[in-house]
Amino acid sequence: MKKHSICIIGGGSRYTPDMLAMLCNQKERFLLRKIVLYDNESERQEVVGQYAKILFKEYYPELEEVIWTTDEKEAFQDIDFAFMQIRAGRLKMREKDEKIPLKHGCIGQETCGAGGFAYGLRSVPAVIDLIKSIRIYSPKCWILNYSNPAAIVAEATKRVFPGDYRIINICDMPIAIMDIYASVLGVNRRDFEPKYFGLNHFGWFTHVLDKKTGKDYLPKLREILKTPVDVQTEPLFQEKSWRLTFEFMSQMINDYDEYLPNTYLQYYLYPAKMKDKENQEYTRANEVMDGNEKETYDRLHKIISLGKMHGTDYEITSDVGCHAEYIVDLATSIANNTNEIFLIITENYGVINNVSSEMLVEVPCRVGSNGVEPLSVGSIPTFYKGLMENQYAYEKLAVDACLEGSYKKALQALVLNRTVINTDVAKELLKDLIEANKGYWNELY
C-alpha cells in the first residue's frame, strides 16, 4: 500500500490537533510518509507543530517526516493530499461578520446571510491563490477543501479551475446532524446511508437508511425530533449556541415535515426569530474565542509542557469529532479506491433533474481514485426547488461580485439573500462591510 504525503493548510487551526489524532487512528488504512503543516501565522502553528511532534513520536513512530512551515514551496512540494481549512481574517473578522448585520436588524452568522457573504468575499481570493500555488508544486494532488463558506468557495473554484476534478469541496455539518440521529436512535452513525439533496448548509435528508437492512429511520426520527431532544450529553453541545440550534430543529420539522432539514435552514426560514435570539454584544465568535479556541490551545500547551501524551489525561481516543473524521475518511476512500458514499458539493449535471445543470448541489456521491460520482436524486418538489434556485442565484452573484469587483452584483446578492431582502438595508450593510473588510476583499466598483 502506498505511503502518502499530506499538507494541512491552516496548520495552526484549532481543528488541526483532532485531524492529526485521526490520522494516527487511521494509519492502518491510510498510510503516511510525511505530514506538513502550513499556515501564514507562525506562532499559532508552532504550538500545533510541537504538539504534532509529541503525538507522532508516541502514536505514529514509523512516520518518516513531520514539518511545519510558512513557506509555500516547502509545504506544497510533491504532496498527494492537501487538507484546506483556512479562515481568512480569523475569529476577529468573524466577530464583525456577526455583529455588523445585527446592527442593521439582520441575522449575523458565519456562513449565512450578510455575515457569510462577507466571509465568502474574503475566502475566495485566499483559496484561489493557495490552489494556484499548490498546482505549481503538486499538479496532481487532491485538494480537499473545508474552507467556509463552502458554497461560495466551491462556486469560485469551479469557475477558476474548470475540470479540475481533484478539487473536492466538502462540509461536515450533515455528518454532525447524523451523529445526533444516531444518538437519538442508539445506533452508530456509520451504519447509516443518507439520501440528501440541497446546497451547502441548505439541504434536506429524504431518507436515513440502515446500510445492512435498508430500513428507513426517517419516519421514526421525524416523530422523535418533533419534540426538542436533550443533546447536552453530546460533546459538541457543551456550547450553548449549538444546543439551541439542535433544539430548534423541532420547529422546522413541525412546520415542514416532509424531510429532515439541515440545521442552517433556521436562518433562512426564520430570520427574524434567529435575529431576536442573538446578543449583539456576545455572538458565536465570542463564544468560540472564550471557549473551544482557548481550551484547545491550553490543552496543547499542557501537552507540550509534559512532553508526552501516553499515561496522561491527554491520551488520544477514537472520538476525535466529525470534522477530523470526515476529511480523513474521504482521503482514505480516494487513496484506497473504496468508492464509499459521502455528501459532496458537486456540479448538478442532471443529478437533480428539475434545477439548473450548473448548480453546485450537495448530494450523496461515490468517491474513489477517479474522483466524485454523484448519485441521482431525481425531481424535487416546487418549494425546495424555489428555495434552492433563489439561494444559488445569491451565491453566483456573490462570486461574480468578488471576481469581477462589481458593487452592483454585491448589492444584488444581498437583496436576494433571504436574511436581508430589503434594498435600503442592503445598501447600508454593504457600506459597513466594505469598510470592515478593507485589505481582505477585492475592490468593488
C-alpha positions, 0 to 999 in steps of 0.5 A: 500500500502506498505511503502518502504525503499530506499538507494541512493548510491552516496548520495552526487551526484549532481543528488541526490537533483532532485531524492529526489524532485521526490520522494516527487512528487511521494509519492502518488504512491510510498510510503516511510518509510525511505530514506538513503543516502550513499556515501564514501565522507562525506562532499559532502553528508552532504550538500545533507543530510541537504538539504534532511532534509529541503525538507522532513520536508516541502514536505514529513512530514509523512516520518518516517526516513531520514539518511545519512551515510558512513557506509555500514551496516547502509545504506544497512540494510533491504532496498527494493530499492537501487538507484546506481549512483556512479562515481568512481574517480569523475569529476577529473578522468573524466577530464583525461578520456577526455583529455588523448585520445585527446592527442593521436588524439582520441575522449575523452568522458565519456562513449565512446571510450578510455575515457569510457573504462577507466571509465568502468575499474574503475566502475566495481570493485566499483559496484561489491563490493557495490552489494556484500555488499548490498546482505549481508544486503538486499538479496532481494532488487532491485538494480537499477543501473545508474552507467556509463558506463552502458554497461560495468557495466551491462556486469560485473554484469551479469557475477558476479551475474548470475540470479540475476534478481533484478539487473536492469541496466538502462540509461536515455539518450533515455528518454532525446532524447524523451523529445526533440521529444516531444518538437519538436512535442508539445506533452508530452513525456509520451504519447509516446511508443518507439520501440528501439533496440541497446546497451547502448548509441548505439541504434536506435528508429524504431518507436515513437508511440502515446500510445492512437492512435498508430500513428507513429511520426517517419516519421514526426520527421525524416523530422523535425530533418533533419534540426538542431532544436533550443533546447536552450529553453530546460533546459538541453541545457543551456550547450553548449556541449549538444546543439551541440550534439542535433544539430548534430543529423541532420547529422546522420539522413541525412546520415542514415535515416532509424531510429532515432539514439541515440545521442552517435552514433556521436562518433562512426560514426564520430570520427574524426569530434567529435575529431576536435570539442573538446578543449583539454584544456576545455572538458565536465568535465570542463564544468560540474565542472564550471557549473551544479556541482557548481550551484547545490551545491550553490543552496543547500547551499542557501537552507540550509542557509534559512532553508526552501524551501516553499515561496522561489525561491527554491520551488520544481516543477514537472520538476525535469529532466529525470534522477530523473524521470526515476529511480523513475518511474521504482521503482514505476512500480516494487513496484506497479506491473504496468508492464509499458514499459521502455528501459532496458539493458537486456540479448538478449535471442532471443529478437533480433533474428539475434545477439548473445543470450548473448548480453546485448541489450537495448530494450523496456521491461515490468517491474513489481514485477517479474522483466524485460520482454523484448519485441521482436524486431525481425531481424535487418538489416546487418549494425546495426547488424555489428555495434552492434556485433563489439561494444559488442565484445569491451565491453566483452573484456573490462570486461574480461580485468578488471576481469581477469587483462589481458593487452592483452584483454585491448589492444584488446578492444581498437583496436576494439573500433571504436574511436581508431582502430589503434594498435600503438595508442592503445598501447600508450593510454593504457600506459597513462591510466594505469598510470592515473588510478593507485589505481582505476583499477585492475592490468593488466598483 
